[in-house]
Amino acid sequence: MRLSSFIPSFAKAARELTWFTGATVHADTARRRTETAGGILVAYETAQATRILRDHPAPPCLPDTLLLSVDGAMVPLLHGQWSEVRTLAVGEVQPPVASPAGPVVHTTSLSYFSRRTDSMTFGELATFELHRRGIEGARRVGAVVDGALWCQSFVDLHYPAAVRILDFAHAAEYLTAIAQTTGVDGPLLSPAQLVELRHALKHTGPAAVMPQLRTLVATQPTNVELASALAYLETRVAQLQYPVFIAEGWPIGSGMVESANKLVVEDRLKGAGMHWAEANVNPMLALRNAVCNDRWEECWEVIEREQRSQVAVRRQARGRTRAATQVAKIPAAAAARPPVRPLVRPLEPEVTSAHPWTRAWSVHRQRELAGVL
């Protein structure tokens, strides 16, 4: 199972196992056992998330500053279908480090949680990982996400007071879309002007950028897409305060979850020729989380304990079935056996008083019979 979680091929994993141990395992067997183990882990983590949401236990740790980010990646399913896998990345923000280009903020101790499910269910299931990281007891929490509504709902569920940051690269895409819109004289902004606009957004803030964008959009009153791009930024001005975020020591990019999409999801589930059955996606994601979070031993204990329990249950069920079968066979065997005849003792001959046996056997009688007397 561990090899199948690491190596993007069940057949290759089976060959590696043979090379290391000499044991021969068919690729289909490796697949079935891996998916079964992953299913056990999914069930366990789902139960833990339900327990946490119900009981609200105290956090196991009290981190100073946590950063979370969520995003989605597409994976191929059978019959040419595609489905979105949502991933959470969470880590601890370290103090900024000075560099010639400005302060650099590193996020360490990264961990991940991935599932193929709807956004609401994903938010509830991710409670297990966020509780483990101590989000309830953190002094500060930040969230770097794109503008998708489900991302904001996720933050609302777990930490409404989090510092919300619109991923800078995502915001820059909207700036670029507006600047490259074709007007009467060509693009609304030249490449050099676009660079200046992005620099101003990052180091001065939206107050220096939004008036210029409004002016540009006003020159194209019939361009619906241009107006939509401006409205997107207008409604997220609070998340565009990049100079403030940088001064407070927050990262302004969502690179950690974008890397997670590739590291956790795509490296194993999006290989050439891969097509997954829907039921098998989450089991593999659970195992990938265990591998990438460096928690394999801990997760394997859960899997092994449940598998042993299932074996014991099946053994007991077989024992009960055998006992019931034996009980059912006893009446049937009794009915098939021929009836037993009662033992009849032969009648004893009638003994009368004249019979010689009834006479005394004396010495005198013996002589009489012998003719001596």
C-alpha positions as CSV (number, residue, x, y, z in Angstrom):
1,M,0.0,0.0,0.0
2,R,2.8,2.4,0.8
3,L,4.5,1.7,-2.5
4,S,1.2,2.1,-4.4
5,S,0.7,5.5,-2.7
6,F,4.2,6.7,-3.7
7,I,4.6,5.3,-7.2
8,P,2.1,6.4,-9.8
9,S,1.3,2.9,-11.0
10,F,0.0,-0.2,-9.2
11,A,1.9,-2.4,-11.6
12,K,5.2,-0.6,-10.9
13,A,4.5,-0.8,-7.2
14,A,4.0,-4.5,-7.4
15,R,7.2,-5.0,-9.3
16,E,9.1,-2.9,-6.8
17,L,7.7,-5.1,-4.0
18,T,8.9,-8.2,-5.8
19,W,12.4,-6.7,-6.2
20,F,12.6,-5.8,-2.5
21,T,11.0,-8.8,-0.9
22,G,10.8,-11.5,-3.6
23,A,7.0,-11.7,-3.0
24,T,4.9,-11.7,-6.2
25,V,1.8,-9.6,-6.1
26,H,-0.4,-9.0,-9.1
27,A,-1.2,-5.4,-10.0
28,D,-4.9,-5.9,-9.5
29,T,-4.2,-7.2,-6.0
30,A,-2.1,-4.2,-5.2
31,R,-4.8,-1.9,-6.4
32,R,-7.6,-3.7,-4.4
33,R,-5.6,-3.8,-1.2
34,T,-4.5,-0.2,-1.6
35,E,-8.0,1.1,-2.2
36,T,-9.4,-1.0,0.7
37,A,-6.8,0.5,3.1
38,G,-7.5,4.0,1.8
39,G,-11.2,3.4,2.3
40,I,-10.6,2.5,6.0
41,L,-8.6,5.7,6.4
42,V,-11.4,7.8,4.8
43,A,-14.0,6.3,7.2
44,Y,-11.8,6.9,10.2
45,E,-11.1,10.6,9.3
46,T,-14.7,11.2,8.5
47,A,-15.7,9.9,11.9
48,Q,-13.1,12.0,13.6
49,A,-14.3,15.2,11.9
50,T,-17.9,14.4,12.9
51,R,-16.8,13.9,16.5
52,I,-14.9,17.2,16.6
53,L,-17.9,19.1,15.1
54,R,-20.1,17.5,17.7
55,D,-18.0,17.6,20.9
56,H,-15.8,20.7,20.2
57,P,-12.7,19.3,22.1
58,A,-9.8,21.5,23.1
59,P,-7.1,22.0,20.4
60,P,-4.1,19.7,20.8
61,C,-1.7,22.6,20.3
62,L,-1.6,26.4,20.4
63,P,0.4,27.7,17.4
64,D,1.2,31.4,17.1
65,T,0.4,32.1,13.5
66,L,-1.3,29.8,11.0
67,L,-1.8,30.3,7.3
68,L,-4.4,28.3,5.3
69,S,-5.2,28.1,1.7
70,V,-7.6,26.0,-0.4
71,D,-7.9,25.3,-4.1
72,G,-9.1,22.8,-6.5
73,A,-7.5,20.5,-9.2
74,M,-9.2,18.4,-11.8
75,V,-8.6,14.6,-12.0
76,P,-9.7,12.2,-14.8
77,L,-12.5,9.7,-14.2
78,L,-13.7,6.8,-16.2
79,H,-15.5,7.3,-19.5
80,G,-13.8,10.6,-20.2
81,Q,-15.2,12.5,-17.2
82,W,-13.3,15.0,-15.1
83,S,-13.9,15.9,-11.4
84,E,-12.6,18.5,-9.0
85,V,-10.5,17.5,-6.0
86,R,-10.4,20.2,-3.3
87,T,-7.2,20.5,-1.2
88,L,-6.4,22.4,2.0
89,A,-2.8,23.4,2.8
90,V,-2.0,24.8,6.2
91,G,1.3,25.8,7.8
92,E,3.0,28.0,10.4
93,V,4.1,31.5,9.3
94,Q,7.7,32.4,10.2
95,P,9.0,35.9,10.9
96,P,10.0,37.8,7.7
97,V,13.6,37.4,6.4
98,A,15.3,40.4,4.9
99,S,16.4,40.1,1.3
100,P,17.5,42.6,-1.5
101,A,14.1,42.3,-3.0
102,G,12.3,43.0,0.3
103,P,11.1,40.8,3.2
104,V,10.6,37.2,2.4
105,V,8.0,35.2,4.4
106,H,8.3,31.4,4.7
107,T,5.5,29.1,5.8
108,T,6.8,25.9,7.4
109,S,5.4,22.6,8.8
110,L,3.0,22.2,5.9
111,S,0.2,19.6,6.0
112,Y,-2.6,18.8,3.6
113,F,-6.1,17.5,3.3
114,S,-7.7,16.5,0.0
115,R,-11.1,15.1,-0.9
116,R,-13.3,14.8,-4.0
117,T,-16.6,16.2,-2.7
118,D,-18.8,19.3,-2.7
119,S,-17.5,22.4,-1.1
120,M,-19.8,22.2,2.0
121,T,-18.8,18.6,2.8
122,F,-15.2,19.4,2.2
123,G,-15.3,22.2,4.7
124,E,-16.7,19.9,7.4
125,L,-14.3,17.0,6.6
126,A,-11.3,19.4,6.8
127,T,-12.2,20.1,10.4
128,F,-10.1,17.0,11.3
129,E,-6.9,18.5,9.9
130,L,-7.4,22.1,11.1
131,H,-8.2,20.9,14.6
132,R,-5.1,18.8,14.6
133,R,-3.1,21.9,13.7
134,G,-4.7,23.9,16.5
135,I,-6.6,26.5,14.5
136,E,-9.0,27.2,17.5
137,G,-6.1,28.2,19.7
138,A,-3.9,30.1,17.2
139,R,-3.1,33.7,18.0
140,R,-3.3,34.8,14.4
141,V,-4.8,33.1,11.3
142,G,-4.5,34.2,7.7
143,A,-6.1,32.8,4.6
144,V,-4.7,33.3,1.1
145,V,-7.2,32.2,-1.5
146,D,-8.5,33.2,-4.9
147,G,-11.9,34.8,-5.2
148,A,-14.0,31.7,-5.5
149,L,-17.1,31.9,-3.2
150,W,-16.5,28.4,-1.8
151,C,-13.1,29.5,-0.6
152,Q,-14.6,32.4,1.3
153,S,-17.3,30.1,2.8
154,F,-14.5,27.7,3.9
155,V,-12.9,30.5,5.8
156,D,-16.2,31.6,7.3
157,L,-16.8,28.1,8.6
158,H,-13.4,27.6,10.3
159,Y,-12.1,31.1,11.3
160,P,-14.3,34.0,10.3
161,A,-11.9,36.5,11.8
162,A,-9.0,35.3,9.7
163,V,-7.0,37.9,7.7
164,R,-8.3,37.4,4.2
165,I,-5.8,37.9,1.3
166,L,-6.6,37.6,-2.3
167,D,-3.8,35.7,-4.0
168,F,-1.6,38.4,-5.6
169,A,-1.1,36.5,-8.8
170,H,-4.8,36.0,-9.1
171,A,-5.5,39.8,-8.7
172,A,-2.7,40.5,-11.2
173,E,-4.6,38.4,-13.8
174,Y,-7.5,40.7,-13.5
175,L,-5.3,43.7,-13.9
176,T,-3.8,42.1,-17.0
177,A,-7.2,41.3,-18.5
178,I,-8.2,45.0,-18.1
179,A,-5.0,46.4,-19.4
180,Q,-4.9,44.1,-22.5
181,T,-8.5,44.9,-23.5
182,T,-8.4,46.3,-27.0
183,G,-9.6,49.9,-27.3
184,V,-9.7,52.3,-30.2
185,D,-5.9,52.7,-30.2
186,G,-5.1,49.2,-29.2
187,P,-4.6,47.8,-25.7
188,L,-5.8,50.1,-22.9
189,L,-2.4,49.9,-21.3
190,S,1.1,49.2,-22.6
191,P,3.2,46.4,-21.1
192,A,5.3,48.9,-19.2
193,Q,2.2,50.6,-17.8
194,L,0.9,47.2,-16.7
195,V,4.1,46.5,-14.9
196,E,3.8,49.9,-13.1
197,L,0.2,49.2,-12.2
198,R,1.0,45.8,-10.7
199,H,3.9,47.3,-8.7
200,A,1.6,50.0,-7.4
201,L,-0.9,47.5,-6.3
202,K,1.7,45.5,-4.4
203,H,3.6,48.3,-2.8
204,T,1.1,51.2,-2.6
205,G,-2.3,49.4,-2.4
206,P,-5.6,49.5,-4.2
207,A,-6.2,53.2,-3.4
208,A,-3.6,54.1,-6.0
209,V,-4.8,51.6,-8.6
210,M,-8.6,51.5,-8.5
211,P,-9.2,55.0,-9.8
212,Q,-7.1,54.4,-12.8
213,L,-8.9,51.1,-13.5
214,R,-12.3,52.9,-13.3
215,T,-11.2,55.4,-15.8
216,L,-10.1,52.7,-18.2
217,V,-13.3,50.8,-17.9
218,A,-15.4,54.0,-18.4
219,T,-13.8,54.4,-21.9
220,Q,-15.5,51.0,-22.8
221,P,-19.1,51.4,-21.6
222,T,-20.4,48.5,-23.7
223,N,-17.7,46.0,-22.7
224,V,-19.4,43.7,-20.3
225,E,-16.3,41.5,-19.6
226,L,-14.3,44.6,-18.7
227,A,-16.9,45.8,-16.3
228,S,-17.1,42.4,-14.7
229,A,-13.3,42.3,-14.2
230,L,-13.5,45.7,-12.5
231,A,-16.4,44.6,-10.3
232,Y,-14.5,41.5,-9.2
233,L,-11.7,43.7,-7.8
234,E,-14.1,46.4,-6.4
235,T,-15.9,43.8,-4.2
236,R,-12.5,42.5,-2.8
237,V,-10.7,45.8,-2.0
238,A,-10.3,44.7,1.6
239,Q,-8.4,41.6,0.4
240,L,-6.1,43.8,-1.8
241,Q,-4.3,45.6,1.0
242,Y,-1.0,44.1,0.1
243,P,1.3,46.7,1.7
244,V,-0.5,46.2,5.0
245,F,-0.3,42.4,4.7
246,I,3.4,42.5,3.9
247,A,4.1,44.9,6.9
248,E,2.2,42.4,9.2
249,G,4.4,39.5,8.0
250,W,1.8,37.7,5.9
251,P,2.5,35.9,2.6
252,I,0.5,37.3,-0.3
253,G,0.6,34.3,-2.6
254,S,-1.1,30.9,-2.5
255,G,1.9,29.0,-3.7
256,M,1.7,26.4,-1.0
257,V,-1.7,25.1,-2.0
258,E,-0.9,25.3,-5.7
259,S,2.2,23.1,-5.0
260,A,-0.1,20.8,-3.0
261,N,-2.3,20.3,-6.0
262,K,0.7,18.9,-7.9
263,L,2.4,17.1,-5.0
264,V,-0.6,15.5,-3.4
265,V,-3.1,15.1,-6.2
266,E,-1.7,15.3,-9.7
267,D,1.5,13.4,-9.2
268,R,-0.5,10.3,-8.3
269,L,-3.9,10.7,-9.8
270,K,-3.3,12.6,-13.0
271,G,-0.7,10.5,-14.8
272,A,-0.8,9.5,-18.5
273,G,-3.6,7.1,-19.2
274,M,-5.0,7.2,-15.7
275,H,-8.8,7.1,-15.3
276,W,-10.3,6.6,-11.9
277,A,-13.5,5.2,-10.7
278,E,-15.3,7.8,-8.5
279,A,-15.3,5.5,-5.5
280,N,-11.5,5.0,-5.6
281,V,-10.5,8.7,-5.7
282,N,-10.9,9.6,-2.0
283,P,-9.2,6.4,-0.7
284,M,-6.1,7.2,-2.7
285,L,-6.2,10.9,-1.6
286,A,-6.3,9.8,2.0
287,L,-3.2,7.7,1.5
288,R,-1.5,10.5,-0.4
289,N,-2.2,12.8,2.6
290,A,-0.7,10.3,4.9
291,V,2.4,10.1,2.8
292,C,2.8,13.8,2.1
293,N,2.1,14.7,5.7
294,D,4.8,12.2,6.9
295,R,2.2,10.4,9.0
296,W,2.3,7.0,7.4
297,E,3.1,5.0,10.6
298,E,0.2,6.7,12.5
299,C,-2.3,6.1,9.7
300,W,-1.1,2.6,9.2
301,E,-1.9,1.7,12.8
302,V,-5.5,2.9,12.2
303,I,-5.7,0.8,9.0
304,E,-4.1,-2.3,10.6
305,R,-6.3,-2.1,13.7
306,E,-9.5,-2.0,11.6
307,Q,-8.4,-4.8,9.3
308,R,-7.6,-7.0,12.3
309,S,-11.0,-6.2,13.8
310,Q,-12.7,-7.1,10.5
311,V,-10.8,-10.4,10.4
312,A,-12.0,-11.2,13.9
313,V,-15.6,-10.3,13.1
314,R,-15.5,-12.5,10.0
315,R,-14.0,-15.4,12.0
316,Q,-16.7,-15.1,14.6
317,A,-19.4,-15.0,12.0
318,R,-18.0,-18.1,10.3
319,G,-18.0,-19.8,13.8
320,R,-21.6,-18.9,14.4
321,T,-22.6,-20.1,10.9
322,R,-20.8,-23.5,11.5
323,A,-22.5,-23.9,14.9
324,A,-25.9,-23.2,13.4
325,T,-25.3,-25.6,10.6
326,Q,-24.3,-28.4,13.1
327,V,-27.5,-27.8,15.1
328,A,-29.6,-28.0,12.0
329,K,-27.9,-31.3,11.0
330,I,-28.7,-33.1,14.2
331,P,-32.5,-33.4,13.8
332,A,-32.1,-34.3,10.1
333,A,-29.7,-37.1,11.0
334,A,-32.0,-38.4,13.7
335,A,-34.9,-38.5,11.2
336,A,-32.9,-40.4,8.7
337,R,-31.8,-43.1,11.2
338,P,-34.0,-46.4,11.2
339,P,-36.1,-46.9,14.3
340,V,-34.5,-48.9,17.1
341,R,-36.4,-52.1,18.0
342,P,-36.9,-52.7,21.7
343,L,-35.0,-55.7,23.0
344,V,-37.4,-58.6,23.7
345,R,-36.2,-61.2,26.1
346,P,-37.3,-64.8,25.4
347,L,-39.9,-66.3,27.6
348,E,-38.5,-68.5,30.4
349,P,-39.8,-72.0,30.5
350,E,-42.5,-72.7,33.1
351,V,-41.1,-74.4,36.1
352,T,-43.4,-76.8,38.0
353,S,-43.0,-78.4,41.4
354,A,-42.7,-82.0,39.8
355,H,-39.7,-81.1,37.8
356,P,-36.5,-82.9,39.0
357,W,-34.8,-79.6,39.2
358,T,-37.1,-78.7,42.1
359,R,-36.0,-81.7,44.2
360,A,-33.2,-81.6,46.6
361,W,-30.0,-83.1,45.3
362,S,-28.9,-85.3,48.2
363,V,-26.4,-88.1,48.5
364,H,-29.3,-90.5,49.2
365,R,-31.0,-89.5,46.0
366,Q,-27.8,-90.0,44.1
367,R,-27.4,-93.5,45.3
368,E,-31.0,-94.3,44.6
369,L,-30.6,-93.3,41.0
370,A,-27.4,-95.3,40.7
371,G,-29.2,-98.5,42.0
372,V,-27.0,-98.8,44.9
373,L,-29.7,-98.8,47.4
